[in-house]
Amino acid sequence: MRLRTRRAGAGLVGCAALLLVAGCAQGVEPIGPESLGELSAAYVDAGGTCTDLVEQYRASADDPAVATCGTDTVLTLAADDAQASRLRTGALLHDVPVLWSGRWMVQDADVESLQETIGGQIARLEAADGPANLADALVVDADGVVAQDAVPADGEPDALPSDGTVVTVVVDPTCEYCARFLEANGDQLDAWAADGTATIAYVPVAIGDTVESGYASSIGVAALACVADEDAGAALPFLQAMLERNVDLDAAGVVELADEAVDGAGDCVTQGTFAWWTRQATERALEGALPGGQPLGGVPSVYVGDRLYSGDVADAAAFAAFVAEG
């Protein structure tokens, strides 16, 4: 079996890269703040409005320094360039324009005006094709991972079959209860797929992001896309490896695991190759692209056909009985 995708219209054109980076402001030397206080002062001097500056707690000096100004502005000073790159990608996964240079980053609605004063580059999320073999689910049957065409930048995947032989498992890489479900039921799911009893569709979504984790939820889904696109057979073990860490997973850990799964996948992640697809796929799930047209209510969400399992995620016997009922 091979799953295909369809285009939604003739508007956007698919492309390989999706992080559009505007050049530095003409003749403006980027600021070089050494502290979050200096970055905050530069932001205000450039015309930024910040009546309620709130600095976030840092567990260690290795964590980024982050402050918020109300609900729309985030000021960040990363510990190093690699962390800064991951944080920029995480912000863009939320479709937030970013003004940045070196280790500092400003998320604000008016980055163009700020750039004229404090310099830096502007990065925005741009439409791009999705990964092969993950559109929007990683599908496993008796022959292994099902080959799938990439979702075009202007398209969407065909709906997966939702009869009683399809088990759909919606997970977030940072979800503790998703990990509990797969720990209890993963071997059984593998066995059902291997003997043809059921097709298993793993749907990754990014709904658990925190700044403290470096947006590990979104970075994790994007990393799964990078791995699946390069080596479909490595994708499910990689997803399982992320879920083993769940709430302890951070962006650096995602990149590390991705490189262990597929050489070079970490670069794919930090370059934001599948950031557009990650955002679109999550929104499709939230808006009703799950079996029976149901919107996502939380994770894990597990469907047998279009029936939603509501039992104990760690009770393998109860889940097996629910499957048998269908």
C-alpha positions as CSV (number, residue, x, y, z in Angstrom):
1,M,0.0,0.0,0.0
2,R,1.2,3.5,-0.8
3,L,-0.6,6.6,0.6
4,R,-0.8,9.7,-1.6
5,T,-1.5,13.3,-0.9
6,R,-3.5,16.0,-2.7
7,R,-3.1,19.7,-3.3
8,A,-5.6,22.1,-1.8
9,G,-5.4,24.6,-4.6
10,A,-3.1,26.4,-6.9
11,G,-2.0,29.2,-4.6
12,L,1.3,28.4,-3.0
13,V,4.2,26.6,-4.6
14,G,6.0,23.9,-2.7
15,C,9.6,24.6,-1.8
16,A,12.5,22.9,0.1
17,A,13.3,25.7,2.5
18,L,10.8,27.4,4.8
19,L,12.6,29.8,7.0
20,L,12.7,33.1,5.1
21,V,15.5,35.2,6.5
22,A,15.6,38.9,5.7
23,G,18.9,40.7,5.5
24,C,20.3,43.0,8.1
25,A,19.0,46.6,8.2
26,Q,21.1,48.7,5.9
27,G,23.9,50.3,7.8
28,V,22.7,49.2,11.2
29,E,25.2,47.3,13.4
30,P,23.4,44.6,15.4
31,I,23.4,45.1,19.1
32,G,25.5,42.7,21.2
33,P,23.8,42.5,24.6
34,E,25.7,40.5,27.3
35,S,22.6,40.3,29.6
36,L,18.9,40.1,29.4
37,G,18.7,43.5,31.1
38,E,20.8,45.0,28.2
39,L,18.5,43.4,25.6
40,S,15.4,44.6,27.4
41,A,16.8,48.2,27.6
42,A,17.7,48.1,23.8
43,Y,14.2,46.9,23.0
44,V,12.6,49.7,24.9
45,D,15.0,52.3,23.5
46,A,14.1,51.1,20.0
47,G,10.4,51.9,20.7
48,G,9.3,48.6,22.1
49,T,6.5,48.8,24.6
50,C,7.1,46.9,27.8
51,T,5.1,48.0,30.8
52,D,5.3,44.6,32.5
53,L,8.7,42.9,32.0
54,V,8.7,39.5,33.6
55,E,11.9,37.5,33.7
56,Q,11.4,33.7,33.6
57,Y,13.0,31.4,36.1
58,R,16.3,29.7,35.0
59,A,17.2,26.4,36.6
60,S,20.8,26.8,35.5
61,A,23.2,29.1,33.6
62,D,22.9,26.7,30.7
63,D,19.2,27.6,30.3
64,P,18.3,30.6,28.1
65,A,17.5,33.9,29.8
66,V,13.9,34.7,28.8
67,A,11.6,37.7,29.6
68,T,8.1,38.5,28.5
69,C,6.5,41.9,27.9
70,G,2.8,41.2,28.1
71,T,1.4,38.5,25.9
72,D,2.9,39.3,22.5
73,T,6.7,39.9,23.1
74,V,9.4,37.5,24.2
75,L,13.0,38.6,24.7
76,T,15.6,35.8,24.8
77,L,19.3,35.6,25.3
78,A,20.5,32.0,24.6
79,A,23.4,30.4,26.4
80,D,25.2,29.7,23.1
81,D,24.7,29.8,19.3
82,A,23.4,26.2,19.0
83,Q,20.7,26.9,21.7
84,A,19.8,30.1,19.9
85,S,19.3,28.3,16.6
86,R,17.0,25.7,18.2
87,L,15.0,28.5,20.0
88,R,14.6,30.4,16.7
89,T,13.3,27.3,15.0
90,G,10.9,26.7,18.0
91,A,9.5,30.2,17.7
92,L,9.0,29.9,14.0
93,L,7.2,26.6,14.5
94,H,4.6,28.8,16.2
95,D,4.5,31.1,13.2
96,V,6.0,34.0,15.1
97,P,8.4,36.4,13.3
98,V,11.7,36.7,15.0
99,L,14.4,39.4,15.0
100,W,17.7,37.9,15.9
101,S,21.5,38.2,15.8
102,G,24.0,35.9,17.5
103,R,22.5,34.7,20.8
104,W,19.7,37.2,21.2
105,M,16.2,37.0,19.8
106,V,13.1,39.2,19.9
107,Q,9.6,37.9,19.2
108,D,7.4,40.9,18.5
109,A,4.7,41.9,16.1
110,D,6.7,44.9,14.9
111,V,10.1,43.4,14.2
112,E,10.6,45.6,11.1
113,S,10.6,48.8,13.1
114,L,12.9,47.3,15.7
115,Q,15.3,46.1,13.1
116,E,15.9,49.7,11.9
117,T,17.3,50.6,15.4
118,I,18.9,47.4,16.9
119,G,19.8,45.6,13.6
120,G,19.7,41.9,13.2
121,Q,17.9,39.6,10.8
122,I,14.2,38.8,10.5
123,A,13.1,35.2,10.1
124,R,9.6,34.1,9.2
125,L,7.9,30.8,8.6
126,E,7.4,30.1,5.0
127,A,5.3,27.4,3.3
128,A,7.2,24.2,2.3
129,D,6.5,20.6,1.3
130,G,6.3,18.1,4.1
131,P,8.3,14.9,4.7
132,A,7.9,11.7,2.8
133,N,6.4,8.8,4.8
134,L,4.6,11.0,7.3
135,A,1.5,12.6,6.0
136,D,0.1,13.3,8.7
137,A,0.6,9.8,10.3
138,L,3.4,7.3,10.4
139,V,1.5,4.2,9.2
140,V,2.7,0.7,10.0
141,D,1.2,-2.5,8.5
142,A,2.4,-6.1,7.9
143,D,5.0,-4.8,5.5
144,G,6.4,-2.2,7.9
145,V,6.2,1.5,7.5
146,V,3.9,2.4,4.6
147,A,5.6,4.6,1.9
148,Q,3.8,8.0,1.6
149,D,4.2,11.0,-0.7
150,A,5.1,14.3,0.9
151,V,2.3,16.7,1.6
152,P,2.7,19.6,-0.8
153,A,3.1,23.1,0.7
154,D,-0.3,24.0,-0.6
155,G,-2.0,20.6,0.0
156,E,-3.1,18.2,2.6
157,P,-3.1,14.4,3.0
158,D,-6.0,12.2,2.2
159,A,-7.9,11.1,5.2
160,L,-6.7,7.7,6.6
161,P,-9.2,4.9,6.6
162,S,-11.1,4.7,9.9
163,D,-12.6,1.2,9.8
164,G,-12.1,-1.2,12.7
165,T,-8.8,-2.5,11.4
166,V,-7.1,0.8,11.9
167,V,-5.7,1.9,15.3
168,T,-4.8,5.6,15.4
169,V,-2.5,6.7,18.1
170,V,-2.1,10.5,18.6
171,V,1.0,11.4,20.6
172,D,3.1,14.4,21.6
173,P,6.8,13.7,22.0
174,T,6.8,15.3,25.5
175,C,3.7,13.6,26.8
176,E,4.2,11.4,29.8
177,Y,0.9,9.5,29.4
178,C,1.6,8.9,25.7
179,A,4.8,7.1,27.0
180,R,2.8,5.1,29.5
181,F,0.3,4.0,26.7
182,L,3.1,2.8,24.4
183,E,5.0,1.1,27.3
184,A,1.9,-0.9,28.1
185,N,0.6,-1.5,24.6
186,G,3.5,-0.9,22.2
187,D,4.4,-4.6,21.8
188,Q,0.8,-5.5,21.2
189,L,0.4,-2.8,18.5
190,D,3.6,-4.1,16.9
191,A,2.3,-7.7,16.9
192,W,-1.1,-6.6,15.4
193,A,0.7,-4.7,12.6
194,A,3.1,-7.6,11.9
195,D,0.4,-10.3,11.6
196,G,-2.0,-8.1,9.7
197,T,-4.6,-7.9,12.4
198,A,-4.5,-4.1,12.3
199,T,-2.9,-1.1,10.7
200,I,-1.4,1.3,13.2
201,A,-1.3,5.0,12.4
202,Y,0.9,7.1,14.7
203,V,-0.1,10.8,14.5
204,P,2.5,13.2,16.1
205,V,1.2,16.5,17.3
206,A,3.0,19.4,19.0
207,I,0.8,20.8,21.8
208,G,3.2,20.6,24.8
209,D,5.7,23.3,24.1
210,T,7.4,25.3,26.8
211,V,10.2,27.9,26.5
212,E,12.0,26.0,29.2
213,S,12.2,22.9,27.1
214,G,13.3,24.9,24.0
215,Y,9.9,24.1,22.4
216,A,10.8,20.4,22.5
217,S,7.3,19.3,21.5
218,S,7.4,21.1,18.1
219,I,11.1,20.4,17.7
220,G,10.3,16.7,18.3
221,V,7.6,16.5,15.7
222,A,9.8,18.3,13.2
223,A,12.6,15.9,14.0
224,L,10.4,12.9,13.5
225,A,9.6,14.4,10.0
226,C,13.3,14.7,9.3
227,V,14.0,11.1,10.3
228,A,10.9,9.7,8.4
229,D,11.9,11.6,5.3
230,E,15.4,10.1,5.2
231,D,14.8,6.6,6.6
232,A,11.2,5.5,7.2
233,G,12.3,2.4,9.2
234,A,14.1,4.5,11.7
235,A,11.0,6.7,12.5
236,L,9.1,4.6,14.9
237,P,12.1,3.7,17.1
238,F,13.0,7.4,17.1
239,L,9.5,8.3,18.3
240,Q,9.7,5.7,21.0
241,A,13.1,7.0,22.1
242,M,11.7,10.5,22.4
243,L,8.7,9.3,24.4
244,E,11.0,7.4,26.8
245,R,12.3,10.8,27.9
246,N,8.8,12.6,27.6
247,V,8.7,15.4,30.1
248,D,12.5,15.4,30.5
249,L,12.9,15.9,26.7
250,D,14.4,19.2,25.6
251,A,15.4,20.6,22.2
252,A,19.0,19.6,22.6
253,G,18.0,16.1,23.5
254,V,15.8,15.9,20.4
255,V,18.7,16.9,18.1
256,E,20.9,14.4,19.8
257,L,18.4,11.5,19.4
258,A,17.7,12.6,15.8
259,D,21.4,12.4,14.9
260,E,21.6,8.9,16.5
261,A,18.6,7.8,14.4
262,V,19.8,9.2,11.1
263,D,23.1,10.8,10.4
264,G,22.6,14.5,9.7
265,A,19.0,14.6,10.9
266,G,19.9,17.1,13.6
267,D,20.9,19.7,10.9
268,C,17.5,19.1,9.3
269,V,15.8,19.9,12.6
270,T,17.8,23.1,13.4
271,Q,17.4,24.4,9.8
272,G,13.6,24.2,10.3
273,T,13.2,22.0,7.2
274,F,9.8,20.7,8.2
275,A,8.6,23.5,10.5
276,W,5.7,24.4,8.1
277,W,4.4,20.9,8.0
278,T,4.7,20.5,11.8
279,R,2.5,23.5,12.4
280,Q,0.0,22.5,9.6
281,A,-0.3,18.9,10.7
282,T,-0.9,19.8,14.3
283,E,-3.6,22.4,13.3
284,R,-5.3,19.8,11.1
285,A,-5.5,17.4,14.1
286,L,-6.8,20.1,16.4
287,E,-9.4,21.1,13.8
288,G,-10.9,17.7,13.1
289,A,-8.7,15.6,10.8
290,L,-8.8,12.6,13.2
291,P,-11.0,9.5,12.6
292,G,-14.7,10.4,12.2
293,G,-13.7,14.1,11.7
294,Q,-13.2,14.5,15.4
295,P,-10.9,17.3,16.7
296,L,-8.1,16.5,19.1
297,G,-9.1,16.7,22.7
298,G,-5.8,15.8,24.3
299,V,-2.9,13.3,24.2
300,P,-2.7,10.4,24.0
301,S,-5.9,10.0,21.9
302,V,-6.3,6.5,20.7
303,Y,-9.0,5.4,18.2
304,V,-10.0,2.0,17.0
305,G,-11.7,2.8,13.8
306,D,-13.6,6.0,14.8
307,R,-14.1,4.8,18.4
308,L,-12.1,6.8,21.0
309,Y,-10.6,4.7,23.8
310,S,-11.4,6.3,27.2
311,G,-9.9,3.6,29.5
312,D,-6.7,3.5,31.5
313,V,-3.8,4.2,29.1
314,A,-1.5,1.8,31.1
315,D,-4.0,-1.1,31.2
316,A,-3.1,-3.3,28.3
317,A,-5.9,-5.8,29.0
318,A,-8.5,-3.1,29.0
319,F,-7.2,-1.7,25.7
320,A,-7.1,-5.2,24.1
321,A,-10.7,-5.7,25.2
322,F,-11.7,-2.4,23.7
323,V,-10.1,-3.4,20.4
324,A,-11.8,-6.8,20.4
325,E,-15.2,-5.1,20.8
326,G,-14.8,-3.5,17.4
